[in-house]
Amino acid sequence: PPHPRGCWPLCANILDPVRAAVVVEGGAAHLLQVIHWFTRAEDDTKMPVRRVKNKFSRTEDAVPDGYRDVQLSVLFEGRGGQRILGEIQIHDLQLYLLKMKMHKLYKVRRAADLSSV
């Protein structure tokens, strides 16, 4: 089922049909280096950053599962002028390893009922 806050048309709610992950070892300083590279190298990457979602800057209440990362919404433009939004998730290595262990729990929490797990 669609998200309760979703609006019509439902396809307008899809923000990340193309997704990539960058896993960074070395803590916050290296994480910031990767973020800065993407936000400052838009001419080189041909992927302008349209939104930054920084879960490290949110309060505990705003991140109920406690997981933190940075998500960049980027605009891909094809040779024919077609455009699509994509997402680049930037993860700290230690948190990413924990995320992989917690993924089954995440699926259960998001499921409408047990038959959809």
C-alpha positions in Angstrom: 0.0 0.0 0.0 1.1 3.6 -0.6 2.5 5.7 2.3 -0.4 7.3 4.3 1.0 10.8 3.5 1.4 10.0 -0.2 -0.4 12.3 -2.6 -1.8 11.7 -6.1 -0.4 10.8 -8.5 1.5 8.2 -6.4 4.4 8.2 -8.9 5.1 11.8 -7.8 6.2 10.4 -4.4 9.0 8.3 -5.8 12.3 10.2 -5.0 14.9 7.5 -5.6 14.3 5.1 -8.4 18.0 5.0 -8.9 20.1 4.5 -5.8 23.8 4.1 -5.0 25.6 3.7 -1.8 29.1 4.9 -0.8 30.5 3.3 2.4 33.2 5.4 4.0 35.8 4.1 6.5 37.5 6.6 8.8 34.7 8.4 10.6 33.1 11.8 10.2 36.0 13.6 8.5 36.0 11.1 5.6 32.2 11.2 5.4 32.4 15.0 5.1 35.1 14.7 2.4 32.8 12.5 0.3 29.8 14.8 0.8 31.9 17.9 -0.2 33.2 16.1 -3.3 29.7 15.4 -4.6 28.4 18.9 -3.7 31.4 20.7 -5.2 32.1 18.5 -8.2 28.7 18.9 -9.9 30.4 20.0 -13.2 32.6 17.0 -13.2 30.0 14.4 -12.2 27.1 15.9 -14.3 24.9 15.1 -11.3 23.8 18.3 -9.5 22.8 17.8 -5.9 19.1 18.8 -5.4 18.7 17.9 -1.8 20.8 16.8 1.2 19.2 14.7 3.9 21.5 14.6 6.9 20.3 12.1 9.5 23.3 12.9 11.7 21.9 16.4 12.4 18.5 15.1 13.6 17.3 14.6 17.1 16.8 11.0 18.4 13.0 11.5 18.1 13.3 12.4 14.4 15.2 9.1 13.6 13.1 6.4 15.4 15.3 3.5 14.4 18.5 5.4 15.4 20.2 4.8 12.0 22.1 7.7 10.6 23.5 8.5 7.2 23.5 11.3 4.6 21.4 11.0 1.5 22.0 13.2 -1.6 19.2 13.6 -4.1 21.0 14.1 -7.5 19.6 14.9 -10.9 20.6 12.6 -13.8 20.1 13.9 -17.3 20.4 11.6 -20.3 21.7 12.5 -23.7 18.1 12.9 -25.0 17.3 15.4 -22.3 15.4 12.9 -20.1 15.9 13.6 -16.4 15.4 11.5 -13.3 16.2 11.9 -9.6 18.6 9.5 -8.0 19.8 9.0 -4.5 23.4 8.6 -3.2 23.5 7.2 0.3 26.7 8.0 2.2 27.3 5.6 5.1 29.9 5.3 7.8 31.3 1.7 7.6 30.5 0.8 11.2 27.0 2.0 10.9 26.6 0.3 7.5 27.6 -3.1 8.9 25.1 -2.6 11.7 22.4 -1.6 9.2 23.0 -4.9 7.2 22.4 -6.9 10.4 19.2 -4.9 11.3 17.7 -5.0 7.8 15.4 -8.0 8.6 14.0 -6.1 11.5 13.4 -3.1 9.3 11.4 -5.1 6.8 9.2 -6.5 9.6 8.6 -3.0 11.1 7.7 -1.5 7.6 5.4 -4.4 6.7 1.6 -3.9 6.6 1.2 -7.4 8.1 3.2 -10.6 8.6 2.2 -12.1 5.2 4.0 -9.3 3.4 7.4 -10.0 5.2 
